[in-house]
Amino acid sequence: MRVQLDRFEDGWAVLLLYPEGRRSFSVPREILPEGAAPGEVFGVRFERDAAETARCAAQNRRLLEELLGRSGEEDEL
């Protein structure tokens, strides 16, 4: 996927999907390379992080169990 830097607003970079330019989204300015300027086109790539996803899911399960007052054991009928 490619995006074009449209402008900077209040610490955010407004990016347009390139070349269509019909959709925009904002990202923190600091994630762009230093010296990035409006009009520049960037390649963007999303990669799955299976290990981090599994870690987050396990953490969320633990937090939910804490909130529900469980310690990992099954509810008794």
Secondary structure, 3 states (H helix, E strand, C coil): CEEEEEEEECCEEEEEEECCCCCEEEEEHHHCCCCCCCCCEEECCCCCCHHHHHHHHHHHHHHHHHHCCCCCCCCCC
